[in-house]
Amino acid sequence: MAAAVETMMYVGDVPWHGEGVYVGDQDVHSKQALEASGLEWEVEKRIMYAHTEPGEEAIQIPDQRAVVRPMDNSVLGVVGKNYNLLQNTEAFEFMDSLVDEGLMRYHTAGSLRGGKKIWVLGKIGQFEALPGDLVDKYILLYNSHDGSGALRCLPTTVRVVCANTVAVALNKGRGQGISVRHTRNMRNRMEEARNIFGLANQQLDNVVDFSKALAQKQMTNDQWDTFANTLIPDPKEGNKKRAENAREKLQNLYLMGRGQELPGVRFTGWAAYNAVTEYVNYYRSSKGGQGNRFESALFGSGSNLVRKAETTLNDMLLAA
């Protein structure tokens, strides 16, 4: 497995990662998905102790607990004593309701960073930005077992020809989706999170319009230079070589990236947008390799760069 990816399953073509357990092209239910993705394990809270002095008897830490995976006794994180754990089976239960209604099919699921993070990705549709240029629509469920964040549900898109995963912003400038805190009322809020399907489809309708509009807009060389320099400006001080190299890589992807040879794509705003998403998904520096790059593309600095590209292209080509 690539760095940071512990276990993984996928149906059909994997969107961002070339490895994992292939379970075929047909719809699967959570039981098969859990088993194939290696997510059948549970987590539990355990009392923590500390030594105040060498050789002294350990004392209990009253307000904190260790999150442990009994399967291998690995410690995944430290949380407050009232923190409520969400088991992997419960995360899948949310998605199963959509599968049962024929609204979604499981696509990938897996574990990152030794079980500290898990994700479930479900496909809910598809559209064409241009004839023959398919983009898949997904819902991503992302949970932390290390206490670092809430359960997140958000819509994403994956361009089929180059497997670029992009977070869709539900709110202006943010791709955070619905967050469910690990509290006593979390199970009730999981019911509310089912609204993500309706919200996802609403927002994905905007993505369809945005993508098709970019595909109809040609970019001049000057516009490309402005776009690239806006996205990756030279630093105010120090060596500019890193920024220059990044812009050169971006330009190479704009001209010769995956999918740019499709009819009608090259030299359009859609080509520029996909150069950025391919850069974020596969080439932008990220400690920890593909697993961390996956997180960055959806929640971190990679996602911020894509949001910046969207705003710049909208202002430059669509709002003009």
SVG drawing of the C-alpha trace seen along z (x, -y; Angstrom):
<svg xmlns="http://www.w3.org/2000/svg" viewBox="-35 -41 52 50">
<polyline fill="none" stroke="black" stroke-width="0.4" points="0.0,0.0 1.1,-3.6 2.3,-5.7 -0.4,-6.4 -2.9,-3.9 -3.4,-0.9 -6.2,1.0 -8.6,0.3 -11.2,1.8 -12.6,0.5 -15.4,1.2 -14.6,0.6 -11.8,-1.9 -10.1,-3.3 -10.3,-7.1 -7.1,-8.3 -4.9,-5.3 -3.7,-2.3 -3.9,0.3 -6.4,2.1 -8.8,5.1 -10.9,5.2 -14.4,6.4 -15.8,6.3 -18.0,3.9 -21.3,4.8 -23.0,3.1 -21.9,4.3 -23.4,3.9 -21.7,2.7 -20.8,6.2 -18.8,7.0 -17.3,3.5 -16.3,3.7 -14.6,7.0 -12.8,6.2 -11.7,2.8 -10.3,4.3 -12.6,2.1 -14.3,4.8 -12.4,3.8 -13.8,1.7 -12.3,-0.9 -12.7,-1.4 -11.7,-3.9 -9.3,-2.7 -8.2,-4.4 -4.8,-6.1 -2.1,-6.1 1.1,-8.2 4.2,-7.9 4.9,-11.2 8.3,-10.0 10.6,-7.2 9.9,-4.1 6.7,-5.4 3.4,-3.7 1.4,-5.0 -1.6,-7.2 -4.8,-7.3 -5.3,-10.3 -8.9,-11.2 -10.3,-13.2 -8.7,-11.6 -8.9,-8.2 -6.8,-6.3 -8.6,-5.2 -7.4,-1.7 -8.0,0.8 -8.3,4.1 -7.5,6.1 -3.9,5.1 -3.9,3.0 -2.7,0.0 -3.3,-3.4 -5.0,-5.6 -5.4,-8.8 -6.2,-10.5 -9.7,-11.9 -11.8,-13.3 -13.5,-10.8 -17.0,-11.9 -15.9,-11.5 -18.3,-9.2 -16.8,-6.8 -18.3,-6.1 -17.6,-2.5 -16.8,-1.8 -20.0,0.3 -22.1,-2.7 -20.4,-4.9 -21.4,-2.3 -25.0,-2.2 -25.5,-5.8 -24.3,-5.0 -26.4,-1.7 -29.6,-3.7 -28.7,-5.3 -27.6,-2.0 -30.9,-0.4 -32.9,-3.1 -30.8,-2.8 -29.4,-6.3 -25.7,-5.3 -23.2,-2.5 -20.1,-1.9 -16.9,-2.8 -14.0,-2.8 -13.4,-2.5 -10.4,-2.2 -8.1,-3.1 -5.4,-5.8 -2.5,-6.3 -2.8,-3.0 -6.6,-3.3 -6.6,-6.9 -8.8,-7.9 -11.3,-5.9 -13.3,-6.9 -16.2,-5.6 -16.8,-6.9 -20.2,-6.3 -21.0,-7.1 -24.3,-8.9 -24.2,-9.9 -22.3,-11.1 -22.2,-14.0 -20.3,-15.0 -18.4,-18.3 -17.9,-17.8 -19.0,-14.8 -17.0,-11.9 -15.4,-13.7 -17.1,-12.0 -17.1,-13.2 -18.4,-11.0 -20.4,-12.4 -19.8,-11.0 -20.5,-11.4 -17.6,-11.0 -17.9,-10.0 -14.7,-10.6 -14.2,-9.8 -11.4,-10.2 -10.6,-7.7 -7.8,-9.8 -9.9,-12.6 -8.7,-15.1 -12.1,-15.9 -15.7,-15.3 -17.3,-12.9 -17.6,-14.6 -20.0,-14.0 -19.4,-16.0 -19.9,-15.7 -16.9,-15.2 -16.3,-14.8 -13.8,-12.6 -12.9,-13.2 -12.9,-9.7 -10.1,-10.1 -7.5,-11.3 -9.1,-10.3 -8.8,-13.7 -10.8,-13.9 -12.2,-17.3 -14.1,-18.4 -17.3,-20.3 -17.9,-23.4 -21.3,-23.4 -20.7,-26.8 -18.9,-29.7 -15.2,-29.0 -15.5,-25.8 -15.6,-22.2 -16.4,-20.9 -19.9,-19.4 -21.8,-18.3 -19.8,-17.8 -21.1,-15.5 -19.3,-16.0 -18.5,-13.0 -21.0,-13.9 -23.8,-12.1 -26.3,-13.2 -24.2,-12.1 -26.5,-9.2 -29.4,-11.6 -27.3,-13.9 -26.4,-11.0 -30.0,-10.9 -29.8,-14.6 -26.6,-13.9 -28.8,-12.0 -29.7,-15.4 -26.3,-15.4 -27.7,-13.5 -30.1,-16.3 -27.5,-19.0 -24.9,-17.2 -27.1,-17.0 -28.0,-20.6 -24.4,-21.6 -23.3,-19.2 -25.9,-20.8 -23.8,-24.0 -20.6,-22.0 -22.1,-20.6 -23.0,-24.2 -19.5,-25.5 -17.7,-22.7 -19.7,-23.0 -19.3,-26.7 -15.5,-26.5 -15.4,-24.0 -16.9,-26.6 -14.3,-29.3 -11.0,-29.6 -8.0,-30.9 -5.3,-33.1 -1.6,-32.7 -1.8,-35.9 -4.8,-34.7 -3.0,-31.4 0.1,-33.3 -2.1,-35.5 -3.9,-32.4 -0.7,-30.5 0.9,-33.4 -2.2,-34.1 -2.3,-30.5 1.4,-30.1 3.0,-33.6 6.7,-34.2 7.6,-34.5 8.3,-38.1 11.7,-37.0 14.0,-34.1 14.5,-31.6 11.8,-31.8 12.9,-28.5 10.3,-26.4 7.4,-28.6 8.8,-28.6 9.1,-24.8 5.5,-24.4 4.2,-26.8 6.1,-24.8 4.6,-21.5 1.2,-23.2 1.7,-24.4 2.8,-20.9 -0.4,-19.5 -2.4,-22.2 -0.9,-21.3 -0.3,-17.5 -2.1,-16.3 -4.4,-13.3 -7.6,-14.1 -6.3,-17.2 -6.3,-15.4 -10.0,-14.9 -11.9,-16.9 -12.7,-20.4 -10.7,-20.4 -7.3,-21.9 -6.7,-25.6 -10.1,-26.0 -10.9,-27.0 -11.8,-23.4 -8.3,-22.4 -6.8,-24.9 -9.1,-23.7 -8.1,-20.0 -4.4,-20.9 -4.8,-22.3 -6.8,-19.3 -4.3,-16.8 -1.4,-18.8 -3.1,-18.7 -4.0,-15.0 -0.7,-13.7 2.2,-16.1 2.0,-18.7 4.4,-18.1 2.8,-16.3 4.5,-14.6 3.4,-11.0 2.6,-10.4 -0.7,-9.7 -2.7,-9.1 -1.8,-12.6 -2.2,-14.1 -5.7,-12.6 -6.5,-14.4 -5.0,-17.6 -7.0,-17.5 -10.2,-17.2 -9.7,-19.2 -6.3,-21.0 -4.0,-23.2 -4.7,-21.3 -8.4,-21.9 -7.6,-25.6 -5.6,-25.8 -8.5,-24.3 -10.9,-26.7 -8.6,-29.6 -8.5,-28.2 -12.3,-28.1 -12.6,-31.7 -9.9,-32.9 -11.4,-31.1 -14.8,-32.3 -13.7,-36.0 -11.4,-35.7 -13.6,-33.8 -17.2,-33.5 -18.0,-36.7 -16.2,-38.9"/>
</svg>
